Every structure is written in structure tokens, then in C-alpha cells.
Amino acid sequence: MKMMKHLAVALMMLLFAQLSFAHDAADQSMTAEQKQQKMEAKIDSKMQETQTMLAIKPDQQAAWDGYKNAVKTRAKTLFDAKAKMKANSEGTAANAPKVKGEPKVYVNTAAERIDQKIAFEETNIKTLKDQKSALDNLYKVLTPEQKKLADQKLKIK
């Protein structure tokens, strides 16, 4: 009986590992454009779900649209900045599908990669401030009940 349990657990772990590997392989085989489209579709879906949950009224629509646009702009800007940073850092060998245990090949110095990371984080902060400004404008027109819902639903990444 104990042996059967161990065997069942081992089989479940093997299945999970295979599913995980298949998911990673699928993500790696996607082009940057496909990844961006997937990200944008996910954002659109979450924003629509949140708008419905908040029951945005016509007089709140402009502020909601401003917030939604800030979120989408931030996501696209960071996606592009990250892709640019990766393209400027890693050589062609690193752009091929990743093989576990294989080291990355860098085409620039560690100091240059730090400079790129600083530029990325500065972009992150700027777009986050823009998103915060749009959120402040949205909160000005939300009811107290909507604000409570938004505080629970809105995730800032």
C-alpha cells in the first residue's frame, strides 16, 4: 500500500515536470510579437473584467480610459525596453531556445549591462508614476464603494 502511494506521487511529479517543460518550451518558441500579443490580450481581459466589476458609469469613463491606457502603455513600454535590453546584452547563441545548464553568451560588459538595467528601472519608475497619476484621476471620480473594490482588485506590477 505504501509503495503504491510512493509510485502515485512519483508519477504525479513526473507528469507535472513534463507539463512544466512543455509550457516553458511553448513560451520559448513564441516570437516576441506573439508574446506581446498574448500580454496585451491578457491585459485587455483583466481591464474589461475590472471595469465590469467596478461598474464604471458614463461620467467615469474618461478617467477609466485614462487609467487603462496608462496600464497598457506601461506594459508595452516595459516589454519593449526589456526586449531591447536583452537584445543588446545577449549574443545569438543565447537567443536560440534555452537549453538547461547552458550558459548565456553576453556581447557587452557587466558595466554596460548594469547601465542598461539602470535605464530599464528608470523607465519602470517613469511609467509607474504615469500610471499612478492616471489612478489618482480615476479615484477622484470613483464612489467609496468602487474605491474599496479597486483597492482589492487592482494589482500593480
PENOR-V173345 format. One record per pair of residues at least 12 apart in sequence whose ideal C-beta (glycine too) atoms are under 10 Angstrom apart, sorted by the first residue. I is the first residue (numbers start at 0). J is the second residue. If there is no record, write none. Layout:
i=I j=J
i=I j=J
This chain:
i=20 j=99
i=23 j=96
i=23 j=97
i=23 j=99
i=24 j=96
i=24 j=97
i=27 j=95
i=27 j=96
i=27 j=97
i=28 j=96
i=31 j=78
i=31 j=79
i=31 j=81
i=31 j=82
i=31 j=85
i=31 j=86
i=34 j=78
i=34 j=82
i=35 j=74
i=35 j=75
i=35 j=78
i=35 j=79
i=35 j=82
i=38 j=71
i=38 j=74
i=38 j=75
i=38 j=77
i=38 j=78
i=39 j=71
i=39 j=74
i=39 j=75
i=39 j=78
i=41 j=74
i=42 j=67
i=42 j=70
i=42 j=71
i=42 j=73
i=42 j=74
i=42 j=75
i=43 j=67
i=43 j=71
i=45 j=70
i=45 j=152
i=45 j=153
i=45 j=154
i=46 j=63
i=46 j=64
i=46 j=66
i=46 j=67
i=46 j=68
i=46 j=70
i=46 j=71
i=46 j=153
i=47 j=67
i=48 j=152
i=49 j=63
i=49 j=66
i=49 j=67
i=49 j=70
i=49 j=148
i=49 j=149
i=49 j=152
i=49 j=153
i=49 j=154
i=50 j=63
i=50 j=64
i=50 j=66
i=50 j=67
i=52 j=145
i=52 j=148
i=52 j=149
i=52 j=151
i=52 j=152
i=53 j=137
i=53 j=141
i=53 j=142
i=53 j=144
i=53 j=145
i=53 j=146
i=53 j=148
i=53 j=149
i=53 j=152
i=53 j=153
i=54 j=142
i=54 j=144
i=54 j=145
i=54 j=148
i=55 j=67
i=55 j=137
i=55 j=140
i=55 j=141
i=55 j=145
i=56 j=140
i=56 j=141
i=56 j=142
i=56 j=145
i=58 j=140
i=59 j=137
i=59 j=139
i=59 j=140
i=59 j=141
i=59 j=142
i=59 j=145
i=60 j=140
i=61 j=136
i=61 j=137
i=61 j=140
i=62 j=133
i=62 j=134
i=62 j=135
i=62 j=136
i=62 j=137
i=62 j=138
i=62 j=139
i=62 j=140
i=62 j=141
i=63 j=133
i=63 j=136
i=63 j=137
i=63 j=140
i=63 j=141
i=64 j=133
i=64 j=137
i=65 j=132
i=65 j=133
i=65 j=134
i=65 j=136
i=65 j=137
i=66 j=130
i=66 j=132
i=66 j=133
i=66 j=134
i=66 j=135
i=66 j=136
i=66 j=137
i=66 j=138
i=66 j=149
i=66 j=153
i=67 j=133
i=67 j=137
i=68 j=129
i=68 j=130
i=68 j=133
i=69 j=126
i=69 j=127
i=69 j=128
i=69 j=129
i=69 j=130
i=69 j=131
i=69 j=132
i=69 j=133
i=69 j=134
i=69 j=136
i=69 j=137
i=70 j=126
i=70 j=129
i=70 j=130
i=70 j=133
i=70 j=134
i=70 j=153
i=70 j=155
i=70 j=156
i=71 j=130
i=72 j=126
i=72 j=129
i=72 j=130
i=72 j=133
i=73 j=122
i=73 j=123
i=73 j=125
i=73 j=126
i=73 j=127
i=73 j=128
i=73 j=129
i=73 j=130
i=73 j=133
i=73 j=155
i=73 j=156
i=74 j=126
i=74 j=130
i=74 j=156
i=75 j=126
i=76 j=122
i=76 j=123
i=76 j=125
i=76 j=126
i=76 j=129
i=77 j=119
i=77 j=122
i=77 j=123
i=77 j=126
i=77 j=127
i=77 j=156
i=79 j=122
i=80 j=115
i=80 j=118
i=80 j=119
i=80 j=120
i=80 j=121
i=80 j=122
i=80 j=123
i=80 j=126
i=81 j=119
i=81 j=122
i=81 j=123
i=83 j=115
i=83 j=118
i=83 j=119
i=83 j=122
i=84 j=112
i=84 j=114
i=84 j=115
i=84 j=116
i=84 j=118
i=84 j=119
i=84 j=122
i=85 j=103
i=85 j=115
i=86 j=106
i=87 j=106
i=87 j=107
i=87 j=111
i=87 j=112
i=87 j=115
i=88 j=103
i=88 j=104
i=88 j=105
i=88 j=106
i=88 j=107
i=88 j=108
i=88 j=111
i=88 j=112
i=88 j=115
i=88 j=116
i=89 j=103
i=89 j=104
i=89 j=105
i=89 j=106
i=89 j=107
i=89 j=112
i=90 j=103
i=90 j=104
i=90 j=105
i=90 j=106
i=90 j=107
i=91 j=104
i=91 j=106
i=92 j=104
i=92 j=106
i=93 j=105
i=93 j=106
i=127 j=155
i=127 j=156
i=130 j=155
i=131 j=155
i=134 j=149
i=134 j=153
i=134 j=155
i=137 j=149
i=137 j=153
i=138 j=150
